Amino acid sequence: MHRTLADDLSRLPRLLQSARDFAARELGAVAGRPVARLESAPEGAPLPAEGAGAEGALARFAERWAPGFSGSAGPRYLGFVTGGATPAAVTGDWLTAAYDQNVSGTAGSWAAALERETVAWLRELFGLGEAHSGSFVTGATVSNTVGLAVAREWLGERLGVDVSRDGAAALGPVDVLSGSPHSSLSKALSVLGIGRGRLRTVPLLPGNREAVDVAALDAELAALAGRPAIVVANAGTVNTVDFDDLRAIAALKERYDFWLHVDAAFGGFAALSPAYAHLVAGLDAADSVCVDLHKWLNVPYDAAVQFTRRRDLQVAVFHNSSPYLGRPADEPDFLHLTPENSRRLRALPAWFSLVAYGREGHREIVERNVALARRLGADIDAVPGLRLLAPVRLNVVCFTLADDPTQERVDALARAVAASGEAFLTPTVYGGVPGLRAAFSNWRTGEDDARRVRDALAAAM
């Protein structure tokens, strides 16, 4: 063993304590540090020839790189839809690295059984029945890709084609219909060989909505004259967190042949609150579902889950035929269910957080974030020079400049807010108008944080 490695192993408890102390200082100060870092990063350094040891590496990181990391784990990072990491989830994530389990299969470890328990808890949390099986993946993009891959196999089943053997070209043109699809859908269709151009957007409900017009979807399906299709419904759109009527869409399956995939990346968490659970009524009727956990479950990157009713088709797509891996059993190993063979134990941080805080603790995070988003929405309406682009339906505030909201002026506002160190927001375009989004999904965010974001916006005007 290399001397530096041997030395580090002998000092491992002290090294872990040093890392613990450093992480505790960083996390303890995250609410007060600049939310975003706009300065240029250091130039790349040459690869070290001789190792400095773990303590030397920690010291070099603390000096050279840590100052430039964003405060994305903190309470006023409102860009994208970014959760933090609860204390229990951080604990689980550290143990994930320490145990270093490869959860590709069940041989020799209980880790896969823990993932199955966690998936079952999440299935219950989101109101899905036992007909849905699931597994962990990296994020919403891969979760959507897995769901659409199973949908692609289902299309083959309907058309008498073995897609996993003969390829997507054997299907011919595929019809994919959605009202306000997330950009990851196009990426997934490209990866799957269906093609970005096969995604057709269906008209939306009138009145500043992002939800699909179910009557228009009905007409689109009727025009297919019996050809099977894929419908992607949205449970929480990116700009305004609008929800398709899942029950009404599912009811169309009585007359039309289509696979229903629901992108519930963060909107699925509405199920946790009695006040908002009606928004995802009908989710259990979906053939596949995407939920992203490093958003509103507040576990560290990267973690999401995918659910499907057709695990048999999922195995047909993703099984890995090799003598040393074994054939899929009645309870398939995870390597037969996702694009990955090697998989880290992403379930452990979620397991820790669910055990530590339960359904009620995570419900409180959702309801508090929604209340704060609505408060910021009301405050923006009162700030001269700003206006809402849409009602605050759940946890995202979509707004713009009241006068002359050009892309250049909106970008300048975003830069000014980020430069203040008080908050970070990401841009969007809604209804053809450039704007900004403030997405509340961090467990740390409180009333004082919402006020500071409001004040930072007012000061940047």
N, C-alpha and C positions, 0 to 999 in steps of 0.2 A: 504494500500500500504506500502511495506517495506520502512523504513525511508530513506535508501540510494537511493532507486529509486525515492522517493518523492523529496529528495534534488536535485538529478540530473535533474529531470524534471523542477524544479524551476530555475535551472541554465543552462538550455539547450542552450540558445543563446551563453553564455560564453563558454560552452563545445564545441559547434560546431566551435566557433572562435578559440579555442585552437587546435582542430583537423585540422582546415583549415591552421593555421599558421605552424603547424608541417608538414602537407602534402606539403605546399608550399616550406618549407625549403628543404625537401627531394627531391622534384621534381626539385627544382632549382639547386641542387647539383648533380643530377643524371649523368650528363655528365662527372663530375670529379671524381666520386667515383669509387672504383674497380668494374669492370663489373661482376666479379664472386667472391664468397667467398668460399674458400677451407678449412677454419678452421673448426674444429669440433663444432657442436652446443652444447649449454648448456645441462646438464642433466635435465631430467624432474622434475618439482617441484610438491609438493603436492597440491591438490585442496584447495583453500582458504576457510576457514570456515566463516570468516567475510569479507564482501565486502569492497574494497578500494575506491569505487566510480569510475565514469568514468575518472576523472582527475588522480586518482591514477593508474588506469589501463593504461592510456596513458603514464604516467611517467614510469611505469614498463616495458611496451612494448618498449619505446624509449631506455631504458637502457639495457634491457636484450636481445631483439630479433631484433630490427631494424638494428643494426650494421651488422648482418649476412645475411640480405636479399640481393639478387643479384641486379645488375643494369639492369635487363631484360627490363625495360621500357626505357632504354637509347639507345644512337645511335650506340654503338659498340657491343651490344649483338647480334651476328650473328648466334647463335645456333638455331637448329630446323628451323621453319619459324615463327618468333616471331615479331609481331607488337608492337607498344607502345600504348599509349592512347592519342589522341589529346585533347587539352584543352576543346573543346566542348564536347567530349565524356566523359571526367572525370566529367564535370558538369552534364551531363545527368545521369551518373552512380550514383552520389551522390543523385540526386533527385529520382532515382529509389528506393534507400534505404529509403529515407525520405517518399515517398508516399506508399511504400510497397504494391503495387498492386499485387493481384493474378490474372494473365491473363488467367485463365483456361476457363473463359466464359465472356459473355458480360453483365451479369446482374449487374446493379447498377454502372457502370463505363464506361468511354470512352476509357479506356486503350487499350482494344482489337481493337477498331477502329484505334487507333494510330499505333498499330502493323500492321494492314492491310495496312494502308497508307505507312508505311515504307517498307513492303514487296513489294508493287507495285512499289515503287521507285527503289528498288534493282533489281526487275525483269527488269525494263527498263534499268537500269545501265548495266546489263549483257547481254542485247540484247535478252531477252526472250519475247515471245508473251503472250497475255492475256489467252491463253489456259493453261498456267502454273499457278497453285496456289502454295502458299508457307506458311511457318511458321518458327518461330525461334526455334532453338534447342541449345544444349550446345556447340557443336563443330563438326568437320568433321566426327568423328567416329559415332556419333549419326545421323548426316545427312546421311551418307552412309547407316547406319542401317535402317533408315526410308525408303530410296529409295529402298533398296533391300527387305524390308518387303512388300512394295507395289508390287515390281516385283514378289515376291513369291505368292502373291494373284492373280496376273495376270496369272502366270503359272497355278494356280488352275482353273481359268476361262477358259483357253485354253484346259485344260485336263478334265474339268467337275468335279472338286473337290472343295469343300468349305474348304480352308485351315484354315481360322480363326475359323471354327467350329471343323474340324476333325484333324487339326495339319499337320505339314510339312511332317510327315511320309506318309501321304496319297498321296503325290506327287510321291513317289518313288525317284530314283536318279535324281538329278538336275544338269544340265550342266551350269557352270559359266565360261566364257571365258574372258581373259584380257591379255594385253601385259606386262605391268609393274605395276601390282596392288600395291597400298599402303597397308601397313600391317594392316590397319584398316578394309580392306575388309575381310581378314581371320577372324578377330575378329567378324565382323558383321555376317558372315556366321555361325560361331559357335553359337552365341547368337540366331540366327533365326532357328536353328535346321537343316539347310541345310548341314552344315559340312565343316570344313576347307579343307578337302581333295577333295571337289567337285570343287574347283577353279583350272582351268587348264590354264597355261600360254601359250600364243600363240607366235610363233617366231616373233622377232623384225626385223625392217629394218636393213640392213647392214650398216657398216661405223660408229661405235661408237654411235648408236642411242638407245633410249629407247621407241621409237614409234612403235606401232604394225605394222606388215606387213599385209596390208589389204588383199592381195592375200592369205596369209596363213590363215587369219581369214575366208575368203570365203571358203577355203577348209575344215576348221574345222566345219563350219556350214553345209556345204553340207554333211559331213559325219554323221550328226545327222539324216539324212533321214526324215526331216519334224518334228522332235520332237522340241517343243519350248524350248528356252534357254534364259539365261541372258548374255548380253555382257556389260562389264564394260570398257568404254573408259576413257582415262586419258588426261585431259587438264592441263598439267604441272606436270611432274613427279618429285619425291623428289630430286633425285640426280642432274639432268641436266635440269629440266624444259622443257622436250620434250613434244610435243603435238601429239596425234593421229590425223589422218585426219578424223575429225568428219563428214564431208559431205560424204566422201567415205564410211565410216562405215554405216551412215544412209541410203545410197543408197542400201546397201545390204538388207534392210528390204523389198525391192520390190520382193526379191526372197526367203527370209528366215523369219521364225517366231521367233523373239527374242525381248526381252525388252532391250532398250538401256539406261543404267545408265551412266552418266558422272561425274567422280570425278574431279571437278574443284576447289578444296579446296582453292588454291591461284592463280592458273593459270587463273581462270576465270576473274581476274582483268585485264588481257590483253585487255579485251573488252573496257576498259576506254580510251585506247590510240589509235588514228588512225594509229600509227606506228606498233602496235602489234595486233590489233583487228582481223586481218586475221587468227591468230593462233586459235581463238575460233569460226571461221566461221562454221556454222552448229550446234552450241550448242542448238538452238531453236528446233532442230529435236529430242532432247533427250526426253525420257519418264520420267526421273527423273534426277535431278541435285543436286550436293553438292557444296556449297560454304562456306568457313570458314571466318568469319568476324573479329575475333580477330587476324587474320594474317594481310592482306594488307589493310583492312578498318581502322585499328588502333583504334579499340574500345576495352574496357577492357575485360579480360576473365570473363565469358565464353559466346561466341556468335557465332552462325553460322545460316545459313538458308538452308532449303531444299525446292526444287520445284518438282512438278510432274504434269503431264497431267491428271492423273486418281485420282482425289480427291475422287471419289466414292469408289474406291478400298482402298484408304488410310483410309477412314472412316470405311470400313468393318474390317480393321485390328485393328484400335486403338479406336473405339468407346467404351465408358464406359456406360453400361446400368444400370442406377439407377434412381429411381423416383426423387430424389432431384437434380440430375444433368440434367435431361431432355434428350430428344432424339435429335439426330443430325437433324438440320434444313437444309434448302437450303444453308445457309451460316453457316457451322458447327462451333461450339465453338472449340477453340484450343485443349481442352482436348480430343476431338475426333480425333485429327490429329497427335499426337505425343505420345511417351511413357509416358510423364508426365501428371499428373492431375494438381498438383500445379506447377505454372510457374511464375518466376519473370518477370518483364517487361524488358527483354533484348533489346527490340526494341528501348528504349528511348535513350541510348547512341548513337546508329546508327542514329536515327532521328536527334539528336542534331548535330552530325558531318556532316550529309548530308545537313542540313539547313545552318550550319555555313560556310561550304567550297564548297558545291555544287559539281557538276560533275567535274568542271575544277580544283578545289583544290585537289581532290583525283586523278585526272589524273596526276597532277604535281608530287605528291608523287610517283606514279608508275613509271613515266618516269625518275625521278631523281634517284630512287633506281636502275633501270636498268642501267643507265649510270654509276653509282658508281660501280656496280658489274662488268661491263665490264672493267672499269679502274683498279679495283683490279686484274681482270684476266690478263690484260696486264702486270701489275706490277709483278705478281707471275711468269709469264714467264721470267721476267728479274731478279728474285732473284736466285742466285746460290743455287742449292740444292733442288729447288722446280720445279714441273711441273704440268700443267693442266691435269686432267684426261678426260676432255671433253670440247668442246667449251662452252662459256658463252652465253646461248641462251636468258636468261631473267634476273632473279634476284638472281640466285644461282651460286656460284663459287665452282666447285668441283675439288680438287687438291690433290697432294700427294708429297712425297719425290722423288726426281729424282733418287736416288740410294738406293737400298735395302729398299723398303717401307714395312717393316714388321709391323704387328699390334702393336708390342711393341714400335717400334721407332715412329710410327705415334701417338700413344697414348701419348708418352713422349712429342712430339711436342705440342699436344693439351694442356697438363698439363702445360707446360712452358708458353704458351701464356696466359692461364687462370691465372696462378700465377703472371704474370706481372700486372694484373689488367686492362690491356689495351683492351682486347677483349675476347670473348667467342665463340668458334666454336664447332660443334658437329661432331662425327665420322660417317663414312659410309664405305661401300665396293662397289666399282664400277668396273665391269668387272673382278671381282675376286681380285682386288687390294685394300687394305685398304687405306682410304683417309680421308679428312676433307671437310666439307661443310661450306661455308660462305653465309648465306642467308640474303639479304638486303630487309627489309620490314618495317622499322621503319621510321615514319615521320620526326624524328629529324636528321637522318643520313645525313651528309654533306661531302664535299670534304676533310676537315681536318680529319674527322673520318676514311675515307678510307685510308688516308696516315698513320694514326697512326696504323691501323690494319696491313698494309704492313710492317711498321717499327717493329712492335711487332713480326711478323713472321720472319723477317730477323734477329732480335736480338735473337730469340729462336733457330736458326739453330746451 
